[in-house]
Amino acid sequence: MNTLQAIVLAIIEGITEFLPVSSTGHMIIASSFFGIAHDDFTKLFTIVIQLGAILSVVILYFKRFFQTFDFYFKLLVAFIPAAVLGLLLSDFIDGLLENPVTVAISLLIGGLVLLKVDEWFNKPNDPEVSTEITYAKALKIGLFQCLAMIPGVSRSGASIVGGMAQKLTRTSAAEFSFFLAVPTMLGATAKKCYDYYKAGFELSHDQVNMLVIGNIVAFAVALLAIKTFIGFLTKNGFKVFGYYRIIAGIILLLIHFFIHPLTII
């Protein structure tokens, strides 16, 4: 990976992190198209730069992020499932990160789900729909988020759908998904960095620069993407993202099986 490729991946991350389209899946596919070696540093890079994008939430929602301890305990409850499964399934997840076909299939299936999400859960006139997040709802949202350990299953998409399934409004579900991303990606970054150094790897000067640049670019792009997404989601729902995922998944599968196999070097 060179610096230009790192910047392109960071732009992709910043745009897609908060959209229900899977940022990790898009970076895996982009790496495949660009011929980027999916070595240990690339795996580290695709996880660590997500932290830069996630930190944009803290800036945009500064006043709302720093709330009561009750809010943080709910975030902790929602974070626990991903923390536990992430530790238990680390090697399995790493294996999935090397398979673009997994991403394509996940995009396709997730797209079909998004086409029906509003029909299933978006019922603003339902008296049970609210903006209140209880501990039980937080835990269930955290369980939904675990689906995103499969590349191509969007973390934000899974947790937003989980929130709407718990009778939260679309906006409330999306915003809690953003907040939940902060401890989730802090944990994922810490775990990935620990594993990297535990395996005996060291970062070169160029690699450190790429990580810094990648985080800055992802952060800046995500600042613009979040507000745009919230406004679009409130007015239009999920169908556009569902169609996009289906089309992208089909195209990737056609390319892989009939034109040129998508491979991770």
C-alpha positions as CSV (number, residue, x, y, z in Angstrom):
1,M,0.0,0.0,0.0
2,N,1.2,3.5,-0.8
3,T,0.1,6.9,0.5
4,L,-2.2,7.6,-2.4
5,Q,-4.0,4.2,-1.9
6,A,-4.2,4.9,1.8
7,I,-5.9,8.3,1.1
8,V,-8.4,6.6,-1.3
9,L,-9.3,3.9,1.3
10,A,-9.7,6.6,3.9
11,I,-12.1,8.6,1.7
12,I,-14.1,5.4,1.1
13,E,-14.1,4.8,4.9
14,G,-15.3,8.3,5.7
15,I,-18.1,8.2,3.2
16,T,-19.4,4.7,4.0
17,E,-18.8,4.3,7.8
18,F,-22.2,5.8,8.8
19,L,-24.1,4.5,5.7
20,P,-25.8,1.1,5.9
21,V,-23.5,-0.2,3.1
22,S,-20.5,-1.6,5.0
23,S,-17.3,0.5,5.1
24,T,-15.1,-2.6,5.7
25,G,-16.7,-4.4,2.8
26,H,-16.0,-1.4,0.5
27,M,-12.4,-1.2,1.6
28,I,-11.9,-4.9,1.0
29,I,-13.3,-4.6,-2.5
30,A,-11.3,-1.5,-3.2
31,S,-8.1,-3.2,-2.0
32,S,-8.9,-6.1,-4.3
33,F,-9.4,-3.8,-7.3
34,F,-6.2,-1.8,-6.5
35,G,-4.1,-4.9,-6.0
36,I,-3.2,-3.9,-2.4
37,A,-1.6,-6.7,-0.6
38,H,-3.9,-7.7,2.3
39,D,-1.1,-8.2,4.7
40,D,-1.1,-7.6,8.5
41,F,-0.6,-3.9,8.1
42,T,-3.5,-3.5,5.6
43,K,-5.7,-5.4,8.0
44,L,-4.5,-3.0,10.8
45,F,-5.0,0.0,8.6
46,T,-8.6,-0.8,7.6
47,I,-9.6,-1.1,11.3
48,V,-7.6,1.8,12.7
49,I,-8.8,4.4,10.3
50,Q,-12.4,3.7,11.2
51,L,-11.5,5.3,14.6
52,G,-10.8,8.6,12.8
53,A,-14.2,8.5,11.1
54,I,-15.9,7.5,14.4
55,L,-14.4,10.4,16.3
56,S,-16.3,12.8,14.0
57,V,-19.4,11.7,16.1
58,V,-17.8,13.2,19.2
59,I,-17.3,16.5,17.5
60,L,-20.7,16.7,15.8
61,Y,-22.6,15.5,18.8
62,F,-20.4,17.0,21.5
63,K,-23.1,18.2,23.8
64,R,-25.2,15.1,23.4
65,F,-22.4,12.7,23.7
66,F,-21.3,13.9,27.1
67,Q,-24.5,13.1,29.0
68,T,-25.4,11.3,32.2
69,F,-23.7,8.2,33.5
70,D,-26.9,6.3,32.7
71,F,-26.3,7.0,29.0
72,Y,-22.7,5.6,29.2
73,F,-23.9,2.5,31.0
74,K,-26.4,1.9,28.2
75,L,-23.6,2.3,25.7
76,L,-21.5,-0.2,27.8
77,V,-24.4,-2.7,27.8
78,A,-24.7,-2.4,24.0
79,F,-21.0,-2.7,23.5
80,I,-20.5,-5.9,25.6
81,P,-21.8,-8.4,23.0
82,A,-19.3,-7.2,20.3
83,A,-16.5,-7.1,22.8
84,V,-17.1,-10.7,23.9
85,L,-17.6,-12.1,20.4
86,G,-14.8,-10.1,19.0
87,L,-12.4,-11.7,21.4
88,L,-13.7,-15.2,20.9
89,L,-14.0,-15.0,17.1
90,S,-10.9,-12.9,16.2
91,D,-9.2,-15.4,14.0
92,F,-12.4,-16.4,12.2
93,I,-13.2,-12.7,11.5
94,D,-9.7,-12.2,10.1
95,G,-10.3,-15.1,7.7
96,L,-13.6,-13.5,6.5
97,L,-11.7,-10.2,5.9
98,E,-9.8,-12.0,3.1
99,N,-12.9,-13.0,1.1
100,P,-14.4,-10.5,-1.3
101,V,-17.2,-13.0,-2.3
102,T,-18.4,-12.9,1.4
103,V,-18.7,-9.2,1.0
104,A,-20.6,-9.4,-2.2
105,I,-23.1,-12.0,-0.8
106,S,-23.5,-9.9,2.4
107,L,-24.2,-6.8,0.3
108,L,-26.9,-8.6,-1.6
109,I,-28.6,-10.1,1.4
110,G,-28.4,-6.9,3.4
111,G,-29.9,-5.0,0.5
112,L,-32.9,-7.2,0.4
113,V,-33.4,-6.6,4.1
114,L,-33.1,-2.8,3.8
115,L,-35.8,-2.8,1.1
116,K,-38.2,-4.1,3.8
117,V,-37.0,-2.3,6.9
118,D,-39.2,0.7,6.7
119,E,-42.2,-1.5,5.9
120,W,-41.4,-3.7,8.9
121,F,-40.4,-1.2,11.5
122,N,-41.0,2.5,10.5
123,K,-44.4,3.1,12.0
124,P,-44.4,6.7,13.4
125,N,-48.1,6.4,14.3
126,D,-47.5,3.4,16.6
127,P,-47.9,4.7,20.2
128,E,-45.1,2.4,21.3
129,V,-42.5,4.0,19.0
130,S,-40.3,6.4,21.0
131,T,-36.9,7.9,21.4
132,E,-36.3,6.3,24.8
133,I,-33.5,3.7,25.0
134,T,-33.8,1.3,27.8
135,Y,-31.1,-1.1,29.0
136,A,-32.9,-4.0,27.4
137,K,-33.1,-2.2,24.1
138,A,-29.4,-1.3,24.3
139,L,-28.5,-4.9,24.8
140,K,-30.6,-6.0,21.8
141,I,-29.1,-3.3,19.6
142,G,-25.6,-4.5,20.7
143,L,-26.5,-8.1,19.6
144,F,-27.7,-6.8,16.2
145,Q,-24.4,-4.9,15.9
146,C,-22.5,-8.3,16.1
147,L,-23.9,-9.2,12.7
148,A,-21.4,-6.7,11.3
149,M,-18.5,-8.9,12.2
150,I,-19.3,-10.5,8.8
151,P,-17.7,-8.3,6.2
152,G,-20.3,-6.7,4.0
153,V,-22.8,-6.5,6.9
154,S,-22.9,-2.8,7.8
155,R,-22.2,-2.0,11.5
156,S,-24.4,1.1,11.3
157,G,-27.0,-0.7,9.3
158,A,-27.3,-3.6,11.6
159,S,-27.5,-1.5,14.8
160,I,-30.0,1.0,13.2
161,V,-32.2,-1.9,12.2
162,G,-31.8,-3.3,15.7
163,G,-32.9,0.0,17.1
164,M,-35.9,0.3,14.9
165,A,-36.8,-3.3,15.7
166,Q,-37.0,-2.1,19.4
167,K,-39.5,0.5,18.3
168,L,-37.1,3.5,18.2
169,T,-37.6,6.2,15.6
170,R,-35.2,6.1,12.6
171,T,-33.4,9.1,13.7
172,S,-33.0,7.9,17.4
173,A,-31.8,4.5,16.2
174,A,-29.3,6.1,13.8
175,E,-27.9,8.5,16.4
176,F,-27.5,5.7,19.0
177,S,-25.7,3.7,16.4
178,F,-23.3,6.5,15.9
179,F,-22.7,6.8,19.7
180,L,-22.3,3.0,20.0
181,A,-19.6,3.2,17.3
182,V,-17.2,5.1,19.6
183,P,-16.6,2.4,22.2
184,T,-16.9,-0.3,19.6
185,M,-14.2,1.1,17.4
186,L,-12.0,2.1,20.3
187,G,-12.1,-1.5,21.4
188,A,-11.5,-2.9,18.0
189,T,-8.6,-0.6,17.4
190,A,-7.0,-1.4,20.7
191,K,-7.4,-5.1,20.1
192,K,-6.0,-4.9,16.6
193,C,-3.0,-2.9,17.7
194,Y,-2.3,-5.3,20.5
195,D,-2.5,-8.3,18.2
196,Y,-0.2,-6.6,15.7
197,Y,2.5,-5.9,18.2
198,K,2.0,-9.2,19.9
199,A,2.8,-10.9,16.6
200,G,6.1,-9.2,16.5
201,F,5.4,-6.5,13.9
202,E,6.6,-3.0,14.1
203,L,5.4,0.0,12.2
204,S,7.8,1.7,9.8
205,H,7.9,5.5,9.4
206,D,5.9,5.4,6.2
207,Q,3.3,3.1,7.8
208,V,2.9,5.5,10.7
209,N,2.4,8.4,8.3
210,M,-0.3,6.4,6.4
211,L,-2.2,5.7,9.6
212,V,-2.1,9.4,10.6
213,I,-3.1,10.6,7.1
214,G,-5.8,7.9,6.8
215,N,-7.4,8.9,10.2
216,I,-7.3,12.6,9.3
217,V,-8.9,12.1,5.9
218,A,-11.5,9.6,7.2
219,F,-12.4,12.1,10.0
220,A,-12.8,15.0,7.7
221,V,-14.9,13.1,5.2
222,A,-17.1,11.6,7.9
223,L,-17.9,15.0,9.3
224,L,-19.7,15.8,6.0
225,A,-21.2,12.3,5.6
226,I,-23.0,12.1,8.9
227,K,-25.2,15.1,8.6
228,T,-26.0,14.3,5.0
229,F,-27.0,10.7,5.9
230,I,-29.2,11.8,8.8
231,G,-31.1,14.3,6.7
232,F,-31.5,11.8,3.8
233,L,-32.5,8.9,6.1
234,T,-35.2,11.0,7.8
235,K,-36.8,12.0,4.5
236,N,-36.2,8.9,2.4
237,G,-35.7,5.8,4.5
238,F,-33.5,2.8,3.5
239,K,-34.7,1.8,0.1
240,V,-32.0,3.6,-1.9
241,F,-29.3,1.9,0.2
242,G,-31.0,-1.4,-0.3
243,Y,-31.1,-1.0,-4.1
244,Y,-27.4,0.1,-4.0
245,R,-26.3,-2.9,-2.0
246,I,-28.2,-5.3,-4.3
247,I,-26.8,-3.8,-7.5
248,A,-23.3,-3.7,-6.0
249,G,-23.5,-7.3,-4.8
250,I,-24.7,-8.6,-8.1
251,I,-22.1,-6.7,-10.1
252,L,-19.3,-8.0,-7.8
253,L,-20.5,-11.6,-8.1
254,L,-20.7,-11.3,-11.9
255,I,-17.2,-9.9,-12.1
256,H,-15.9,-12.6,-9.8
257,F,-17.4,-15.6,-11.6
258,F,-17.6,-14.5,-15.2
259,I,-14.9,-11.8,-15.8
260,H,-12.0,-12.0,-13.3
261,P,-11.9,-13.5,-9.8
262,L,-11.8,-10.9,-7.0
263,T,-8.8,-11.9,-5.0
264,I,-6.9,-10.6,-2.0
265,I,-3.2,-10.8,-2.6
